[in-house]
């Protein structure tokens, strides 16, 4: 066998390989003997077929099989001998394979780059933090009280108003015919809650106990029941009872209803949960800053095959967003060529960071365990209260979905490893600043300056700070509400 290196350029290595025909012929004959032991042909006993017949019947297919196997083994041995780490499947091109002549083919191997991570202890990262204000805790506590509010019957004959609970009987019909699911008795409807189709509750406001009225409303065009979507309906409504909300007293008795000793314990639960949410967002900020630093501090060639695949994935997403009319505002007015230049930088950064994190994980024996994946599935299930079993079944029956958790888990594990070695500088920030999206200079300058979020998604969106500000308190309220179950 003759192996000649024909190219050594960057991460690419090309070889020309010649396999002696005598070696191939010997392997073909050996393989035909194996076939002859098991094959049956008319006129011959099993295992007694003469070689000329085997060659005539199976020679061509066996030669192709031997040739392919020999080529693969040759390339595998070459990679092992050179201690290469391929970035993708080697590319093999057959040049000559005529019977009786030497077999000649070329192989192109693209290598993973040699990466030498920096000393992570030299990295300095800002660690933003936000103090949990008493106001946020009280707002969350107020939401808990709202969810547990009681009501009492309204005495007298006053008209219903927004916020009241009307106990109603109703029967819905379309063109004079009742429809399935349009009937209810003794239903407690909170006026202004938006729990019924748009326009219904507004028409019940002002009704008195004992009063009957017709509520005329159209079903939304996108209503889930297709036979009702967009159609005009009339609901015959009778108000059976009128109730008004009674304010909950936020005291120790209320806390005991939730399974806790006192109201102070509830406030502590809320405060801790809000802080946990803030810390989670702060970690994401630190992760973004860390990835920016890592990208700036490491220079190495990126395999073209990986870069091309990453760009294709991003560009496909961009085109899908364009078709859906959801373009990134920063892309408006740019030509496809300009956009491809921008997103090529993003793709390069993503691949570079991916390779770097993979190398850090490899050198430090960081792995995602089965327990890590199980915990990730458990956390995913917690996001869907009441549907936990469906989530478990989905991941249990879908190996692809289960494996899709591995990559982000590995990335977080490596990031945590690096963050433990880096230096932190505490920085107090406002809640708005904590939730504000970072600037995304990738399309304005170099790929190095791209934000971590931009590197993970083709089109990043900015979330209003006010909307984000409410999220932790709502989650804290939900957790405290469940305290009785804990």
Beta strands, then each sheet from edge to edge (+ up, - down):
strand 1: 2-9
strand 2: 12-19
strand 3: 91-96
strand 4: 103-110
strand 5: 124-129
strand 6: 150-153
strand 7: 165-174
strand 8: 177-190
strand 9: 212-218
strand 10: 232-246
strand 11: 423-428
sheet 1: 1+ 2- 4+ 3-
sheet 2: 5+ 11+
sheet 3: 6+ 10- 7+ 8-
sheet 4: 6+ 10- 9+
end
